[in-house]
Amino acid sequence: MIALNAQDIDRIIEMAWEDRTSFDAIAFQFGLKEADVKVLMKKHLKFSSYVLWRKRVEACNTKHDLKRSDVINRFKCSRQRTISLNKISKRRNK
């Protein structure tokens, strides 16, 4: 797995919880495959939160590009602020 700082881990967790953000978007921006994201989530979430997230991902058609509707052709919600090469959104560096 790639060495990530706390800010990157926080953003990956946020992206993983978002229904519209596919695993391919996370792979594109951070170089992590779906299996790597699952390992990261298991390591950084409480077990009960991880189980809830896994159930949510299994039921979500937008997390996997193959299951996704052709109408959805973006990584993020149209109301979300622009992300320049991702890394940070919705918050500022401290």
Residue, then its C-alpha position, 0 to 999 in steps of 0.5 A: m500500500i502507498a504511504l499516505n499522510a493523515q490528511d490523505i487518509d481522511r479524504i479517502i475515508e470521506m470519498a469512500w463514504e460518498d455514494r457518488t464517488s466510485f472506487d475508480a475515482i479513488a484509484f485515479q486520485f490516490g492509486l489505491k485499488e478497491a481492496d486497498v480502500k477496504v483494508l484502509m477503512k477496516k484499519h481506521l474505522k470502528f468495526s461496527s462502522y466498517v460493517l455498516w460501510r461494507k453493507r452500504v457499498e454492497a448495495c450502492n450501484t454508484k461505487h462500481d463503474l461497471k454497475r453505474s448508470d451511463v448518466i453518471n459521468r463524474f467523480k463527484c456531486s455537481r454541488q461539491r466544490t471543485i477539487s484540483l487534483n483532489k487532495i483537499s476539498k471542503r476544508r482548508n490546510k491548517 
